[in-house]
């Protein structure tokens, strides 16, 4: 479990990554939807960087315990968007892009400290962990499995006939996600472990490690 295995620096980083990453993720969804003409997210107070507007208590607990969790989803009406339903692809993409932006920002701080010759192990671990987790959030959300962003990004781009066929199986998306988590903790085959490994590799490139 992430929470139980974490050292102090990692624990602080996990909490920081959770709050900052999920807040910017959901804020980006709301802001892009608002810019494209859907006023509902703004009316619900979701065009905000206040974490309390976005964090889901149960989803946050699951994120800490098993590395899999969620924030409050931003309700978006595809037909209220100026580009039409295809605008959902832009809204969906904005969340993972926000996480990559957060990862890049913390990576810049990491590099700046390194260039300045400032070596504080506690701070270095914290910054690197935030970068890793935000890259992992971006990669995970790009999986084309409902209700993740990857699904909402791809669906509007499919031909209508394909959309209908794929949508028929959307109700099983949560089951697939739970199976991924179960497999990852079984030890036999770890899809999420592979994803976190890829995230660590990308994070290493970002910080220059």
N, C-alpha and C positions, 0 to 999 in steps of 0.2 A: 504494500500500500504506500502511495506517495507520501502521505502524511506521517505514517508511522516510521518509515525508513529514512526520512529526511533529517539531515543535520541542521543546526540553527540557521546557517546561511541559506541552505536550500529551502527550508521551510518558509523563511521570509520571502525568498524569490518566488516560490510557488504561489504564495498569497498575493504578492505584487503582480505576478504574471496573470493570475486569475482575475484580479480586479481590473488592472489596466487593459489586458488583452480582451476580455469579454466586453468591457465597457466600450472600448473603441470599436470592437466588432459590431455590436448592436447599434451603437450610435451611427456608424457608417451606413448600415442598412437604412436606418430611419432618415438620415440626412439625404442620401441619394434618392430615396423614394419621395421625400418632400420636394427636392429639386426637380423631380420629374413630374410633379403635379398631384401626387397623392398626399392630401393634407391630414389623413387619419393619424399617422405616427406623431405629427406635431401636436395634434389635439390630445393625444394620449400622453404627452410629455416625454416622448422617446427621443426627440431631437435634443438630446442633453448629454453632457459628459458626467452627470451625477451617477455614480455606480449603482445607487439604490434604485434608479429607474430601470436598470437592466439585469441585475444579478438575481438569480433564482436560488433561494436558500437550499433547497434539496439538490438542485443541479450543482451548486458549489460544493456541497458535502461530498457528492459522488466524485467530482473532479479531484478532490483531495485524496479520497480513499482509494479509488481504482483507476484514476487517470482518464476517466470518461465522465463527462458531465454536460451541463447545458446552462444557458442563460434564458431569460424570458424572450421568446421570439417576437420580432417586430411584425405586427399585422400589416400586410400590404395588399392593396387591391390592384391586381395587374391591369384591370380595365380603366383605372383612374390615371395610369401613367401615360404621359404624352406620347411616347413611342408605341403605346399599346402593350400587349402582353410580353413582347420581346424586351421591354424595359425591365422585366423581372430578372433577366440575365445580368443586367448592369447592377441591379440592387443586390443580387446574390453574390456577384463577384466582389462587391465593395467590402464585405466582411473579411474574407481571407486576405484581401489586399491591405486592409487596415492592420491585421495581425503582422503581415510582413513589414509594414511601415514601422510598427512598434519594435519589432525585432531589429530592424535596421538602425533605429534611433538608439537603442541600448547598445548595439554593436559599435556605433560611433563613439559612445561614451567609453566603452571598453578599450577601443583602439587609442582614443585620446589619452587615457590614463597610461596605457602602455608606452606611447610615444613620449609622454612627459616623464617616464621613469617612475611613476607612482605605483608601487606594488603593495596592495592590501588584499591578502588572500580571501578574507571574508567578502569584500566587495566584488572581487573578481568572480568568485563562485556565484554570487547573487546575480551579477549582470549576465554572466554566461547562461545561467539557468533560465532567466527571463527570455533571453534570445531563443534558446532551444524550445521552450514551451510555446512561445508565440509562433515559431515556425511550425511546430507540431499542430497547433490549433488551425493554422492556415491549411496545411496538408490534409488534416483530418476532415475539415469542412469542405474540401474540394472533392471528396469521394462522392460519386454520383449515386448516392443512396438516400432516399427520402427519410427524414425531412432535412437532410444536410444541404448546404448551399450548392454543392456540385450538382445535385439533382435539379434544383431550381434554376441553375445556370444553363444546364443542357436542355431541359424540357422545352422552353420557348423556341429553341433553335431547330427542333425536330419537325418533320412534316406532320400535319395534323393527324393523319392516320396512325403514325407511330406514337404520337403523344397519347392518343386514346388507348393504344395497346399497353404502353408503359404505365400509364396512370392506373390501370386495373390492378397492378401489383404494388402500388405505392403503400397500401395499408400494411404490407409485410416489411417495410423498411426498418421499423424499430426492432423487429425480430432479428433481422439480419445484423443490425448493429449490436444487439445483445449477444448474438452468436460470436461476433468478432471479439467482443470483450471476453466471453467465456473461453474461446480458443486461446486468446492471448494469455490468460491466466492458467491454462491447463498445462503449459510447458511443452506440449507436443509440437504446436505450431503457433507462432505469435505474430499475427498481422499487425497489431498495434506496436509490438516490439520492433518490427521491421520499420514501421512508420517513424517511431521515435529515433531509431538508428539513423534513418535518412535525415530527420530533423537535426540531429546532432552533427551530421556531416555538413549540412548546409550552414548551421550555426558556426561551425568551425571555420568555414570559408569567410563568413561575414566578419568574425572577430579577428581573422588572420592567424588562427591557432594552427 
